[in-house]
Amino acid sequence: MSDWLTVTEGEAPLILAFPHVGTGLADAGDRFRSAWLARRDADWWVDDLYAFAAGMGATLVATRISRSVIDLNRDPSGASLYPGQATTELCPTTTFDGEPLYDGAVPDAAEIARRRGLWFDPYHAALQAQIERLRARHPRVVLYDCHSIRSRVPRLFDGELPQFNIGTNGGTTCDAALAAAVEAVCKASNDSHVLDGRFRGGWTTRHYGQPDKGVHAIQMELAIRGYMDEPEVPAEGNWPAAFDPVRAAALTRTLTQIIEAARAFALQEA
C-alpha cells in the first residue's frame, strides 16, 4: 500500500493489526536524542510471530513507523487510556522506562497534528476500510490487535508480566465467548495469562470493538520472553536479539491455536 503501511487482504472474517512493529523514524529521526532509544520499545518481531495468519485467510495491517514518532494505539485526543497509571503519549516524549526521547523541544500541538495526518489517520482509515469490507461479507468480524512488551518494566507495572495478557476493556469490546475461547487456549498452554489485567486493550480495541454491530475486538499483549531472550538491562549492543523461529516455536503453536479459535468464533452464525 505504501512504504510504511502494508495491508495483506484475506477473506476470513479476521483482521490482525500490528501498530507497533515499525522502527522507521521518517522525517522526525533527527529530533530524537538517540535513534536506538526511539526504536527500543517496538513490539519486536510480532509480525514474524503471526506470519502464519495470512495462510489462514486473515487480513494483516501493519505499519513501519516507530511508536516513538506517533503511537497508533493511543487516543488521538490525547486522553489517557489508563488514568492514574504511567503511560506514554500519542507522540511519546519518554521511553517506557521514563528516559527522555528528546534533548530539546518535544512535539508541540502543530507537530502532533502533522504526524497524526501523515500516519495515524491513514493507518486507522486502512483498518476501518478492512472492517467494512469484511463486514459486508460476514455477520461477524474479529479484530485482533497484536502487541508485545518486555517482561519487566517497573515504571509501567509491578513484577513480571504474565505471558499472555488478553484485553477486552472489561468485556465491552467483544462477545464473552471470544474472550473465553482465547483464554482457554492460553490456560491449556500452561503459560501464565490474565484477562483484563494491566493491559485491558488500547485505543484500537476500545474504538473498533462494537460487538452489537458485529465487530469484536481483542488485544493480545505478549511478554517478550516467550520468543526471545531478554537481557536484564537492554542496551544498544544486546537489544533486540534476532528473531529465532526455533526459539519462538512453542509460543507460535499456542498463537496458532488462539488465531484458530478467533476465526472459528467469527465464522459462527451471529
Backbone torsions as a table, in degrees:
resi	resn	phi	psi	omega
1	MET	NA	-39.4	176.3
2	SER	-162.5	-178.8	179.7
3	ASP	-77.9	-9.0	-179.9
4	TRP	-123.0	-10.5	-177.9
5	LEU	-131.8	125.0	178.9
6	THR	-122.6	137.6	176.7
7	VAL	-127.2	119.3	175.9
8	THR	-108.4	109.3	-173.7
9	GLU	-83.4	134.2	172.0
10	GLY	-123.3	174.0	-176.8
11	GLU	-106.6	-10.7	175.6
12	ALA	-70.8	153.7	-179.6
13	PRO	-79.2	57.2	-172.1
14	LEU	-147.3	126.9	178.7
15	ILE	-122.2	130.4	172.1
16	LEU	-108.3	126.3	-178.9
17	ALA	-109.1	139.5	-177.8
18	PHE	-128.8	81.2	-175.9
19	PRO	-80.7	-14.9	-170.2
20	HIS	-125.4	17.7	-179.9
21	VAL	-86.1	-8.1	-175.5
22	GLY	-79.5	153.6	175.0
23	THR	-126.9	4.9	-179.2
24	GLY	-70.5	134.5	-179.9
25	LEU	-104.7	-6.1	175.5
26	ALA	49.0	-139.4	-176.1
27	ASP	-84.6	4.6	177.9
28	ALA	-95.7	-3.5	-171.4
29	GLY	-58.5	-38.5	-175.3
30	ASP	-77.3	-2.6	179.4
31	ARG	-88.4	-19.2	-175.8
32	PHE	-81.2	150.5	174.8
33	ARG	-58.8	-38.5	-174.4
34	SER	-152.3	129.8	176.7
35	ALA	-63.7	-35.7	179.8
36	TRP	-65.8	-45.0	177.1
37	LEU	-60.2	-38.1	-178.7
38	ALA	-69.8	-15.3	179.1
39	ARG	-107.9	-12.4	-167.2
40	ARG	-61.0	-34.7	-173.0
41	ASP	-93.4	21.2	175.3
42	ALA	-63.2	158.5	172.4
43	ASP	-83.9	80.3	-167.9
44	TRP	-58.6	125.7	170.3
45	TRP	64.6	14.7	-177.8
46	VAL	-64.5	-35.4	176.7
47	ASP	-66.4	-31.7	174.2
48	ASP	-67.9	-39.1	179.4
49	LEU	-58.9	-39.6	-175.0
50	TYR	-101.2	16.5	-177.2
51	ALA	-58.9	-26.9	179.7
52	PHE	-62.8	-22.2	-171.1
53	ALA	-65.8	-29.1	178.4
54	ALA	-61.5	-36.2	178.4
55	GLY	-70.2	-11.8	176.7
56	MET	-97.4	7.2	178.0
57	GLY	88.8	7.1	-179.8
58	ALA	-75.4	152.7	170.6
59	THR	-92.4	134.8	-178.8
60	LEU	-116.2	129.6	178.0
61	VAL	-124.7	116.3	-174.4
62	ALA	-135.4	147.0	177.4
63	THR	-115.8	152.0	176.9
64	ARG	-106.2	7.8	179.0
65	ILE	-87.6	132.7	179.3
66	SER	-63.7	144.2	176.3
67	ARG	-62.9	-19.9	178.3
68	SER	-73.1	-25.5	174.9
69	VAL	-72.9	-52.7	173.1
70	ILE	-158.6	135.9	-177.6
71	ASP	-90.9	111.3	-174.4
72	LEU	-78.1	1.4	178.0
73	ASN	-117.2	25.2	176.3
74	ARG	-110.7	155.9	175.3
75	ASP	-63.4	121.4	-177.0
76	PRO	-65.1	-15.5	176.9
77	SER	-74.6	-14.8	-176.6
78	GLY	94.0	-5.3	179.3
79	ALA	-67.2	141.6	-179.6
80	SER	-72.2	137.9	175.0
81	LEU	-79.9	-19.6	-178.1
82	TYR	-132.0	73.3	-177.9
83	PRO	-55.2	134.3	178.9
84	GLY	86.5	-6.3	178.7
85	GLN	-116.1	152.0	178.5
86	ALA	-65.0	139.0	177.7
87	THR	-157.7	-177.9	175.6
88	THR	-116.7	161.5	-170.3
89	GLU	-88.0	178.7	175.6
90	LEU	-56.6	-46.6	169.4
91	CYS	-113.5	94.7	-170.8
92	PRO	-57.4	143.9	175.5
93	THR	-109.3	-9.4	177.7
94	THR	-137.5	163.6	169.9
95	THR	-76.5	176.5	175.3
96	PHE	-58.5	-30.3	-177.9
97	ASP	-87.0	1.9	177.8
98	GLY	91.1	5.3	178.3
99	GLU	-75.8	136.7	-179.1
100	PRO	-65.9	137.0	177.5
101	LEU	-87.0	-18.9	-176.1
102	TYR	-122.6	140.7	171.2
103	ASP	-81.9	-39.0	-177.6
104	GLY	-103.0	-140.2	-176.1
105	ALA	-66.7	138.5	175.6
106	VAL	-83.1	165.2	-179.0
107	PRO	-57.2	129.4	176.7
108	ASP	-90.1	-177.5	-175.2
109	ALA	-59.0	-39.1	-179.3
110	ALA	-67.4	-40.9	179.4
111	GLU	-68.3	-39.2	177.6
112	ILE	-63.1	-42.2	178.6
113	ALA	-64.2	-37.6	178.3
114	ARG	-63.8	-46.6	-180.0
115	ARG	-65.7	-37.4	177.9
116	ARG	-61.2	-44.0	-179.5
117	GLY	-66.0	-33.7	-178.1
118	LEU	-78.6	-35.4	-170.0
119	TRP	-128.7	-47.4	-176.4
120	PHE	-63.3	-53.0	-175.4
121	ASP	-63.0	-44.6	178.2
122	PRO	-64.2	-37.4	178.3
123	TYR	-61.0	-46.7	-178.0
124	HIS	-74.4	-27.6	172.9
125	ALA	-64.2	-38.8	178.1
126	ALA	-65.8	-43.3	177.1
127	LEU	-60.7	-47.1	-179.0
128	GLN	-60.8	-41.1	-179.9
129	ALA	-62.8	-39.8	179.7
130	GLN	-71.0	-36.9	175.1
131	ILE	-60.6	-46.6	-179.2
132	GLU	-65.6	-39.8	179.2
133	ARG	-59.8	-46.6	-176.4
134	LEU	-77.4	-33.4	177.3
135	ARG	-66.6	-26.1	177.3
136	ALA	-68.8	-17.1	-177.3
137	ARG	-112.3	-19.9	-173.7
138	HIS	-132.1	142.3	176.6
139	PRO	-64.8	-28.6	-179.2
140	ARG	-130.1	145.2	171.9
141	VAL	-133.7	136.8	173.9
142	VAL	-105.1	126.9	171.3
143	LEU	-105.4	115.6	-175.5
144	TYR	-111.9	113.8	-174.3
145	ASP	-95.7	121.6	-168.2
146	CYS	-100.2	126.1	-177.3
147	HIS	-145.2	163.4	168.4
148	SER	-152.6	162.8	-179.3
149	ILE	-157.4	155.6	175.1
150	ARG	-56.5	147.6	-174.4
151	SER	-66.4	-27.6	-179.2
152	ARG	-130.7	114.4	174.5
153	VAL	-136.6	86.7	-171.2
154	PRO	-54.4	-31.1	-179.9
155	ARG	-66.5	-27.6	-175.2
156	LEU	-100.4	-30.4	-178.6
157	PHE	-160.3	157.6	-179.5
158	ASP	-83.6	145.0	171.9
159	GLY	64.7	-152.5	-177.7
160	GLU	-99.6	131.9	-179.1
161	LEU	-70.1	141.8	171.5
162	PRO	-57.3	157.4	-179.8
163	GLN	-62.4	-44.5	-178.3
164	PHE	-116.2	123.2	-179.8
165	ASN	-120.6	103.4	-174.7
166	ILE	-93.2	129.7	-178.2
167	GLY	-120.2	124.6	176.2
168	THR	-133.4	15.5	-177.1
169	ASN	49.5	53.3	176.7
170	GLY	71.0	28.0	177.5
171	GLY	85.4	10.6	-175.9
172	THR	-92.3	-16.8	-171.0
173	THR	-99.5	-6.7	178.7
174	CYS	-157.0	164.7	175.5
175	ASP	-63.0	144.3	179.9
176	ALA	-60.2	-27.6	-179.5
177	ALA	-66.7	-35.1	177.6
178	LEU	-67.9	-47.8	179.0
179	ALA	-59.6	-40.6	-179.5
180	ALA	-65.9	-39.3	180.0
181	ALA	-65.5	-43.2	178.3
182	VAL	-66.5	-43.0	-179.7
183	GLU	-63.8	-35.8	-179.8
184	ALA	-63.8	-39.0	177.6
185	VAL	-65.8	-43.6	179.3
186	CYS	-60.9	-43.4	180.0
187	LYS	-62.7	-42.1	-178.6
188	ALA	-66.8	-21.8	-179.5
189	SER	-72.5	-16.1	-176.1
190	ASN	69.7	7.3	170.7
191	ASP	-89.1	158.0	-179.7
192	SER	-68.1	147.8	178.9
193	HIS	-153.3	161.5	175.3
194	VAL	-150.0	145.6	175.7
195	LEU	-106.3	121.9	179.0
196	ASP	55.0	51.4	174.2
197	GLY	-90.6	-126.3	-178.8
198	ARG	-62.3	-34.8	-179.6
199	PHE	-111.2	103.9	-174.2
200	ARG	-99.1	4.7	-176.8
201	GLY	113.6	130.9	179.5
202	GLY	-85.7	-160.8	-174.9
203	TRP	-64.3	-36.7	-179.6
204	THR	-59.1	-51.2	-179.2
205	THR	-61.4	-45.5	-175.4
206	ARG	-72.6	-33.8	-177.2
207	HIS	-75.5	-43.9	-174.8
208	TYR	-91.0	-22.7	-177.3
209	GLY	-68.2	103.5	178.5
210	GLN	-135.1	77.4	-174.2
211	PRO	-58.5	-28.6	178.3
212	ASP	-69.4	-15.7	177.5
213	LYS	-109.1	12.7	175.2
214	GLY	85.8	9.4	178.6
215	VAL	-114.1	114.6	-175.4
216	HIS	-112.0	113.9	-175.8
217	ALA	-110.3	139.2	179.9
218	ILE	-145.8	141.0	178.9
219	GLN	-109.0	142.3	172.2
220	MET	-123.1	115.0	174.7
221	GLU	-103.7	116.1	-179.3
222	LEU	-96.6	141.1	167.2
223	ALA	-75.4	127.4	-171.8
224	ILE	-59.9	-25.9	-177.1
225	ARG	-58.3	-18.9	-178.9
226	GLY	-68.5	-17.4	-177.7
227	TYR	-140.2	-2.5	174.9
228	MET	-153.6	154.1	179.9
229	ASP	-70.9	140.6	179.7
230	GLU	-115.1	117.1	173.0
231	PRO	-69.7	154.2	179.2
232	GLU	-60.2	-39.3	176.9
233	VAL	-127.9	105.1	178.6
234	PRO	-61.7	130.0	179.1
235	ALA	-132.6	166.1	-174.8
236	GLU	-60.4	-27.4	-178.9
237	GLY	-85.8	-12.0	-176.2
238	ASN	-128.9	5.1	-174.6
239	TRP	-139.7	130.7	-0.7
240	PRO	-89.4	159.5	169.4
241	ALA	-71.5	154.2	177.8
242	ALA	-65.7	152.2	176.9
243	PHE	-69.0	131.3	-178.9
244	ASP	-124.2	105.0	-179.0
245	PRO	-57.5	-32.5	178.5
246	VAL	-68.3	-44.9	177.6
247	ARG	-61.1	-32.4	-175.7
248	ALA	-92.4	-1.3	-169.4
249	ALA	-58.8	-44.7	-177.5
250	ALA	-63.8	-44.7	178.7
251	LEU	-65.2	-39.8	179.8
252	THR	-60.9	-37.6	177.3
253	ARG	-61.5	-43.7	178.8
254	THR	-66.3	-42.9	179.1
255	LEU	-62.5	-36.3	176.6
256	THR	-61.0	-42.6	178.3
257	GLN	-66.0	-35.9	178.0
258	ILE	-64.9	-46.4	-179.5
259	ILE	-67.1	-35.9	174.5
260	GLU	-61.4	-40.9	178.8
261	ALA	-65.8	-40.8	178.5
262	ALA	-64.8	-42.0	178.2
263	ARG	-65.1	-42.1	179.1
264	ALA	-61.3	-41.2	177.0
265	PHE	-60.8	-45.8	-176.5
266	ALA	-65.4	-30.4	-177.6
267	LEU	-82.1	-11.4	175.2
268	GLN	-66.3	151.5	176.2
269	GLU	-70.9	129.7	-178.3
270	ALA	-68.7	NA	NA
